[in-house]
Amino acid sequence: MEDSIDLILQDHSSIFPTNKPHPIVSAGTGALLTGLYGVWSIFTLPGFRKIPWKLKVPYLPSCKDQTRNVMTLLEGRRGRLADLGSGDGRLVFAASSAGFQSTGFEINPILVAFARSKAFWRGVPASQVVFLKEDFWKTDLSSFNNVTAFLAPGVMELLGEKLLMELPDEARVITCRFPFPNWPQKISMGSGLNEVFAYDMRAVRSLLRSSPSTTCK
Ligand SMILES: C[S@@+](CC[C@H](N)C(=O)[O-])C[C@H]1O[C@@H](n2cnc3c(N)ncnc32)[C@H](O)[C@@H]1O
């Protein structure tokens, strides 16, 4: 009986080849995945070591619709604009084209270098666009009357507390995709992943004063 089972198994292995990939294919796939991970981490991780784990936000570029929605909610406004976590600078360039004196704060040196080189090749003067390799959590934002941020849900509450402490009453804050959990009034534009939210600091402060139950902790 056992002999016949062995025979059957032998037969099957000759009919159905094993699924084991060729060693060169395995090695090639491994090398490719390692390379892709390396490229990804070069863009997303440098400069992050000093940031506490709960405040880490990876790089994810905003899409055209999102940028358009941000610019719509900034219509009629002027002055200085800060983009918190400026990535490759796309929001900063859009704001600069609309007449804002724009500053991008970015922790990743490769993205800062990339954005600066884009500014150079486009011939945008430093008086209009500046990219700073700076941790925005450690930066005083009180001189900005427009702030944009495309970050992550986990940091929004803390960001709200920082902006409440620092921004002037005249400031407008636009957040992409993630609203402030504890800020009362907001106007929004777009939908789904491209939704952006606008907040005027004077209105936020007065509403937080009149309904303290929604106040940030
Ligand atoms: C979701 S991306 C948004 C990029 C860009 N604003 C856009 O709309 O395409 C968030 C960016 O914030 C940067 N970032 C995260 N924490 C930061 C910090 N503390 N200071 C400066 N930049 C930071 C990341 O490196 C990343 O490039």
The ligand as a Gaussian input file, in Angstrom:
#p B3LYP/6-31G(d) Opt

LIG

0 1
 C        1.236000      64.780000       4.269000
 S        2.758000      65.578000       3.781000
 C        2.147000      67.067000       3.050000
 C        3.139000      67.682000       2.078000
 C        2.686000      68.977000       1.397000
 N        2.197000      69.969000       2.337000
 C        1.624000      68.725000       0.350000
 O        0.487000      69.189000       0.567000
 O        1.910000      68.090000      -0.661000
 C        3.346000      66.103000       5.410000
 C        4.762000      66.648000       5.398000
 O        5.045000      67.164000       6.701000
 C        6.419000      66.959000       6.976000
 N        6.576000      67.063000       8.431000
 C        6.111000      66.196000       9.357000
 N        6.409000      66.636000      10.596000
 C        7.066000      67.811000      10.450000
 C        7.612000      68.748000      11.371000
 N        7.526000      68.570000      12.675000
 N        8.201000      69.866000      10.870000
 C        8.285000      70.060000       9.530000
 N        7.783000      69.199000       8.617000
 C        7.175000      68.094000       9.063000
 C        6.684000      65.577000       6.391000
 O        8.060000      65.372000       6.148000
 C        5.861000      65.624000       5.115000
 O        6.628000      66.077000       4.034000

